[in-house]
Amino acid sequence: MTERYEDTIKELFSRHPSFQSVGKPAYKPGLGSMEVMDGLLGHPHRKYRCIHVAGTNGKGSVSHMLAAALAAQGFKAGLYTSPHLLDFRERMRVVAPAESGPRAGADAPAFHLISREDVLDFLGRWQADFDRLGMSFFEITTLMAFDWFARQKVDWAVIETGLGGRLDSTNIIRPELSVITNIGLDHCDILGGTLPEIAFEKAGIIKPRVPVVIGEGSPEINPVFEKKVLYTNLPEPSFGGDRNRIMSLLHYAEKEPLSLDGAALTEAEFEAMLGEMDLPGTYQRANLRTVLCALNVLEESAGKVQVADGRRGPAGAKIREELIHTAGVTGFHGRWERRLARPEVICDIGHNAHGLRQNFARLQSVIDSGRRVILVYGSVSDKDVAAAVSLMPRGAQVILTAAGNPRAMRPEAILALMEGQPGGGIPESADAIRCVPGVPEAVRTALESAGPEDLIYIGGSSYIVAEALACPELQNGEN
């Protein structure tokens, strides 16, 4: 079974190249093929309630937190995210209701991935139609997730967009809530070269009569969301053209009071909750605030967090418990993930300047405290790598590498960009930069040169992290 599954996945990647492998050529905008296949499948996403999540960064963290919070309230929650790190099946999982069994750290996991048998069965049944319609890799995996969630009889599904929103394959759903985490400059060759242009594409997930939560807004992009909400709902008879009622659908998490399950949270309580989370990283502050706002909006919009039979799980204390254990509850990897303790090894899939800024600032504070940092970094060539390396912490030992991916940028090309930075992005001594071909060798080089008190940070792309997580040296957990 394992060999057959692995061969089938290789064939899937070969016949339907993914953005993960080849970049822009794999991007297929438009929903025509999705709508045809959705009809053939019997519109599976209509059999459960959905939350739709878009944004430049933070989509994965917010999606996993929302699934954990829904499970805390007694719901069976589907979770669709991308990309995967080690196994294709990571893209779709079901998180069990909290009251049904053991949670994080116990013998029985709180989640399960789609089975190999289910993957093989779905592809076997529909491959001829995928070929006939010229379906993309992401379209196929999205349909697989929607179909599997229906057969698993989930109450809710949290659906993360792949790229953009307006033309994203996931945008055939009609959610109970749309969430847009933040807007940064990424995939500019596809989504646009300015923040408002990118915001317009992400805002494409906004639907009539559906509330919207914006995680991080700004004066530059907020008008884009406001116009989209207004123009989408003006034709709706239920609003009668009432602008104030329409705009009440739009919520900015930064401006909403903090609360959990209807009870107000002080800033001190929020910070304490943040500090306990097994998803560390300063960027989780905005993500957690976004999730709390989203849960409150759902609760306020006509009892949306109720299933048909009126079942309602435990209140705030249980939701808080599941949120702070999100990584364990949902099996989340790659966000400031601590793999070893001595030396401390951190893996993080932040891959653009918008996402790396806080990570590199955190590493700079570690260096400023007198601790040595070894940075293992690589990227894909279609990112703004110059902007990313300009943020690199001063004084770090840098090991440049490349993943085994056609899109990977050669370490020497990254070094050339670093050398072109005016004052930033260059360690204090030129001999502190090394180019090491291959992620496994780069990881071994970092471990061999590190002392027990040093910190090794591995990141720059999900592909670098995926190959690092597969290294035997990082398989034993914290030592």
C-alpha positions in Angstrom: 0.0 0.0 0.0 2.7 2.5 1.0 4.7 1.9 -2.3 1.5 2.2 -4.4 0.6 5.4 -2.6 4.0 6.9 -3.1 4.0 6.0 -6.8 0.5 7.5 -7.2 1.6 10.8 -5.5 4.6 11.0 -7.7 2.4 10.5 -10.8 0.0 13.2 -9.5 2.9 15.7 -9.2 4.1 14.7 -12.7 0.8 14.8 -14.5 -0.5 17.9 -12.7 2.5 20.1 -11.7 2.1 22.0 -8.5 2.9 25.6 -7.7 5.1 24.1 -5.0 7.3 22.5 -7.6 7.3 24.8 -10.7 5.8 28.1 -9.6 3.8 30.4 -11.8 3.3 27.9 -14.7 1.2 25.7 -12.4 -1.1 28.6 -11.4 -4.5 28.2 -13.1 -6.8 31.2 -12.4 -10.6 30.8 -12.7 -13.2 28.6 -11.3 -14.8 27.0 -14.4 -13.3 23.5 -14.0 -13.8 23.6 -10.2 -17.5 24.3 -10.7 -17.9 21.5 -13.2 -16.2 18.9 -11.0 -17.9 20.2 -7.9 -21.2 19.4 -9.6 -20.1 15.9 -10.5 -19.1 15.4 -6.9 -22.5 16.5 -5.6 -21.3 19.8 -4.1 -19.7 18.2 -1.0 -18.8 21.5 0.6 -22.5 22.3 1.1 -22.8 19.5 3.6 -20.9 21.4 6.4 -20.2 24.9 7.4 -17.0 26.6 6.3 -14.6 29.4 7.4 -12.5 30.8 4.5 -9.1 32.1 5.3 -6.9 34.2 3.0 -3.9 36.5 3.5 -0.2 36.9 2.8 1.1 35.4 6.0 -0.5 33.8 9.1 -3.1 31.8 7.1 -1.8 28.5 8.4 -1.6 29.5 12.1 -5.0 31.2 12.0 -6.6 28.2 10.3 -5.2 25.7 12.8 -6.2 27.8 15.7 -9.8 28.1 14.4 -10.0 24.3 13.9 -8.7 23.8 17.5 -11.3 26.3 18.8 -14.1 24.6 17.0 -13.1 21.2 18.3 -13.0 22.7 21.8 -16.7 23.4 21.4 -17.6 19.9 20.6 -17.4 20.1 16.8 -15.7 17.8 14.3 -13.6 20.2 12.3 -12.0 19.6 8.9 -8.8 21.6 8.1 -7.5 22.2 4.6 -4.1 24.0 4.3 -1.0 24.1 2.1 1.7 23.4 1.3 2.6 20.1 3.0 6.1 19.6 4.5 6.7 15.9 4.6 3.6 14.1 3.4 0.9 15.1 0.8 -1.8 14.0 3.3 -0.9 16.9 5.7 -3.0 19.1 3.5 -6.2 17.7 4.8 -7.0 16.6 8.3 -9.9 16.2 10.7 -9.7 17.5 14.3 -11.8 15.4 16.7 -14.3 17.1 19.2 -12.6 17.8 22.5 -15.0 15.7 24.5 -14.5 12.6 22.4 -11.0 11.5 23.6 -7.5 12.3 24.6 -5.8 15.5 23.4 -2.3 16.7 22.7 0.5 14.6 24.2 -1.7 11.6 24.9 -1.4 8.2 23.1 -4.4 8.9 20.9 -3.9 12.0 18.7 -6.6 14.7 18.5 -6.5 14.7 14.7 -6.1 12.3 11.8 -4.9 12.9 8.2 -6.7 11.6 5.2 -5.8 7.9 4.7 -3.7 6.6 1.9 -6.6 4.5 0.8 -8.9 7.5 0.6 -6.3 9.3 -1.6 -6.0 6.4 -3.9 -9.7 5.8 -4.1 -10.5 9.5 -4.9 -7.8 9.7 -7.6 -8.8 6.4 -9.1 -12.5 7.4 -9.4 -12.0 10.8 -10.9 -8.6 10.9 -12.8 -10.2 10.6 -16.2 -12.4 13.7 -15.5 -9.3 15.6 -14.1 -7.5 14.8 -17.4 -10.5 15.7 -19.5 -10.9 19.1 -17.8 -7.2 19.8 -17.5 -7.4 20.2 -13.8 -4.4 21.7 -11.8 -2.8 20.0 -8.9 -4.3 22.5 -6.4 -7.8 22.1 -7.9 -7.6 18.3 -7.5 -6.4 18.5 -3.9 -9.1 21.0 -3.0 -11.8 18.8 -4.4 -10.3 15.8 -2.6 -10.5 17.7 0.7 -14.0 18.9 0.1 -15.2 15.3 -0.7 -13.3 13.7 2.2 -14.7 16.2 4.7 -18.2 15.4 3.5 -17.6 11.7 3.9 -16.1 12.3 7.3 -19.3 14.1 8.3 -17.5 17.1 9.7 -19.6 19.9 11.3 -17.2 22.7 10.2 -14.3 23.0 7.8 -11.6 25.7 7.9 -10.5 26.2 4.3 -7.2 28.1 3.6 -6.8 29.6 0.2 -3.8 28.6 -1.9 -2.8 31.8 -3.7 -4.8 35.0 -3.8 -8.5 34.6 -3.2 -10.7 35.9 -6.1 -9.6 33.2 -8.6 -8.4 30.7 -6.0 -9.8 27.1 -6.4 -11.2 27.2 -2.9 -13.5 30.2 -3.8 -16.4 28.1 -4.9 -17.5 27.8 -1.2 -20.0 30.0 0.5 -18.6 30.3 4.1 -20.1 31.4 7.3 -17.1 33.7 7.8 -14.3 35.1 5.7 -10.9 35.9 7.3 -8.1 37.9 5.7 -5.1 37.8 8.0 -2.8 40.5 6.5 -1.5 41.9 3.2 2.2 41.9 2.2 4.1 42.0 -1.1 4.3 38.4 -2.2 3.5 36.6 -5.5 3.6 40.1 -7.1 3.9 38.6 -10.6 0.5 37.0 -10.2 -1.4 39.1 -7.7 -0.1 42.6 -8.4 2.8 44.9 -7.5 1.1 47.1 -4.9 -0.6 46.3 -1.5 -4.0 47.6 -2.8 -3.8 45.3 -5.8 -2.9 42.3 -3.7 -5.7 43.3 -1.2 -8.2 43.3 -4.1 -7.3 39.7 -5.0 -7.5 38.5 -1.4 -10.8 40.4 -0.9 -12.3 38.2 -3.6 -13.3 35.7 -0.9 -15.8 38.2 0.5 -19.4 37.1 -0.2 -22.8 38.6 0.1 -24.2 38.6 3.7 -21.1 36.9 5.0 -19.2 38.7 7.8 -15.5 39.5 7.3 -12.6 39.7 9.7 -9.4 41.6 8.8 -6.5 40.6 10.9 -4.1 43.5 10.2 -5.4 46.5 8.2 -3.9 49.8 7.2 -5.0 53.1 5.7 -3.6 51.9 2.4 -5.6 48.7 2.1 -8.7 49.2 4.3 -10.6 51.1 1.5 -10.2 48.1 -0.7 -12.0 45.9 1.8 -14.7 48.5 2.6 -15.5 48.9 -1.1 -15.6 45.2 -1.7 -18.0 44.6 1.3 -20.2 47.5 0.2 -20.4 46.7 -3.5 -20.9 43.0 -2.8 -23.9 43.6 -0.5 -25.6 46.7 -2.1 -27.7 44.5 -4.4 -28.9 42.4 -1.4 -32.5 43.0 -0.7 -32.0 42.1 3.0 -29.9 45.2 3.5 -32.1 47.6 1.5 -29.1 49.7 0.5 -28.5 50.6 4.2 -24.7 51.4 4.2 -24.3 51.1 8.0 -25.9 47.7 8.1 -23.8 46.5 5.3 -20.6 47.8 6.8 -21.4 46.1 10.1 -20.3 42.9 8.4 -16.7 44.2 8.3 -14.6 43.7 11.5 -11.0 44.8 12.0 -9.5 42.6 14.7 -7.1 45.3 15.8 -10.0 47.6 16.7 -12.3 45.0 18.3 -12.3 44.5 22.1 -10.6 41.3 23.3 -12.9 38.7 24.5 -13.3 34.9 24.6 -16.6 33.1 24.5 -18.4 36.4 25.4 -16.1 37.2 28.4 -13.8 40.3 28.2 -10.1 39.7 28.2 -7.7 42.2 29.7 -4.4 42.8 27.8 -2.6 41.0 30.6 -4.8 37.9 30.2 -4.3 38.0 26.5 -0.5 38.2 26.9 -0.6 35.4 29.4 -2.5 33.3 26.9 -0.1 34.2 24.2 2.9 33.2 26.3 1.5 29.8 27.0 0.9 28.9 23.4 2.7 26.0 21.8 2.8 28.2 18.6 5.5 30.7 19.7 6.7 33.7 17.8 5.9 37.3 18.0 3.8 37.2 14.9 1.3 35.0 16.7 0.1 38.0 18.6 -1.8 39.3 15.6 -2.9 35.8 14.6 -4.4 35.1 18.0 -6.2 38.4 18.1 -7.6 37.6 14.6 -8.8 34.2 15.8 -10.5 35.6 19.0 -12.2 38.3 16.8 -13.4 35.6 14.3 -14.8 33.4 17.1 -16.7 36.4 18.6 -18.1 37.3 15.2 -19.3 33.8 14.6 -21.0 33.7 18.0 -22.7 37.0 17.3 -24.0 36.2 13.8 -27.2 34.4 14.6 -25.6 31.6 16.6 -23.3 30.4 13.8 -21.3 28.2 16.2 -24.3 25.9 16.7 -24.9 22.8 14.7 -28.3 21.7 13.6 -29.2 19.8 16.7 -28.2 22.7 19.0 -25.2 20.9 20.4 -22.9 23.4 22.2 -19.7 22.4 23.9 -17.7 23.8 26.8 -17.2 27.6 27.2 -14.2 29.8 27.4 -11.9 27.7 29.6 -11.9 24.8 27.2 -11.5 27.0 24.1 -8.5 28.7 25.8 -7.0 25.3 26.6 -7.3 24.1 23.0 -6.0 27.4 21.5 -2.8 27.4 23.6 -2.2 23.7 22.6 -3.0 24.3 18.9 0.1 22.7 17.5 -0.4 19.5 19.6 -4.1 19.4 18.9 -3.9 19.8 15.1 -0.4 18.5 14.4 0.9 21.8 13.2 4.6 22.1 12.2 7.0 24.7 10.9 6.1 27.8 12.9 9.0 28.7 15.2 9.2 25.0 15.9 11.8 23.9 18.4 13.4 20.7 17.3 16.4 20.4 19.6 17.3 22.1 22.9 21.1 22.0 23.1 21.9 23.5 20.7 18.5 25.1 20.3 17.2 24.4 16.8 14.3 26.5 15.5 12.5 25.8 12.1 10.2 28.4 10.6 8.6 28.5 7.2 8.4 32.3 7.0 9.5 33.0 3.4 9.0 36.6 2.5 10.1 39.9 3.9 6.7 40.5 5.4 6.9 37.2 7.3 10.6 37.2 8.1 10.8 40.7 9.5 9.7 39.7 13.0 11.7 36.4 13.0 14.9 38.2 12.1 14.3 40.9 14.7 13.8 38.2 17.3 17.1 36.6 16.2 18.8 40.0 16.4 17.7 40.4 20.0 19.2 37.0 20.8 22.5 38.1 19.3 22.4 41.4 21.1 22.0 39.5 24.4 25.4 37.8 23.7 24.2 34.5 22.4 25.5 33.1 19.1 23.1 32.5 16.3 23.7 30.3 13.2 21.3 31.1 10.4 20.6 28.3 7.8 18.8 30.1 5.0 17.6 29.4 1.5 14.9 30.6 -0.8 13.1 30.2 -4.1 14.1 32.4 -7.0 10.7 34.0 -7.5 10.7 35.7 -4.1 12.0 39.1 -3.3 15.1 37.6 -1.8 17.0 41.0 -1.7 14.3 42.4 0.6 14.5 39.4 2.8 18.3 39.3 3.2 18.3 43.0 4.0 16.6 42.1 7.2 19.1 39.4 8.3 20.4 39.9 11.8 23.8 41.5 12.1 26.4 39.3 13.7 24.8 35.9 12.8 26.8 33.1 11.3 25.1 32.4 7.9 24.9 29.1 6.0 23.3 29.6 2.6 21.8 26.5 1.0 19.3 25.3 -1.6 16.5 22.8 -1.4 16.1 20.1 -4.0 13.4 22.1 -5.9 13.5 23.5 -9.4 12.5 26.9 -8.1 15.4 27.0 -5.5 17.9 29.9 -5.7 21.5 28.9 -5.7 23.4 29.8 -2.5 25.9 31.8 -4.5 23.1 34.0 -6.0 21.8 34.7 -2.5 25.3 35.6 -1.4 25.6 38.1 -4.3 22.4 39.8 -3.2 23.7 40.0 0.4 26.9 41.6 -0.8 24.9 44.2 -2.7 23.1 45.3 0.5 24.1 48.8 1.7 25.1 48.0 5.3 22.3 45.5 6.0 22.2 41.8 5.5 25.9 41.2 5.9 27.4 39.5 9.0 30.1 41.3 10.8 32.9 39.3 9.1 32.9 37.9 5.6 34.1 34.5 6.8 30.8 34.2 8.7 29.0 33.3 5.5 29.2 29.9 3.9 27.5 28.3 0.9 26.6 24.7 1.4 24.9 22.8 -1.3 22.0 20.7 0.0 19.9 21.2 3.1 21.0 18.0 4.9 24.6 19.0 4.6 23.8 22.5 5.7 22.0 21.2 8.8 25.0 18.9 9.6 27.4 21.8 9.1 25.4 24.0 11.5 25.2 21.3 14.2 28.9 20.5 14.0 29.9 24.2 14.4 27.3 25.0 17.2 28.0 24.9 20.9 25.3 23.7 23.4 24.2 27.3 24.1 23.9 28.4 20.5 20.7 28.9 18.5 20.3 27.5 15.0 17.5 29.0 12.9 16.5 27.1 9.8 14.2 28.9 7.3 13.6 31.0 4.3 11.1 28.7 2.6 8.9 25.8 3.4 11.1 23.6 1.2 14.1 24.3 3.3 12.2 23.5 6.5 10.6 20.3 4.9 14.1 18.9 4.1 15.5 19.9 7.5 12.6 18.2 9.3 13.4 15.0 7.4 17.1 15.0 8.6 17.8 12.2 11.0 19.7 14.7 13.3 16.5 16.5 14.0 14.2 13.5 14.3 14.6 12.8 18.1 12.9 15.9 19.3 14.3 18.1 22.1 17.5 16.6 23.6 
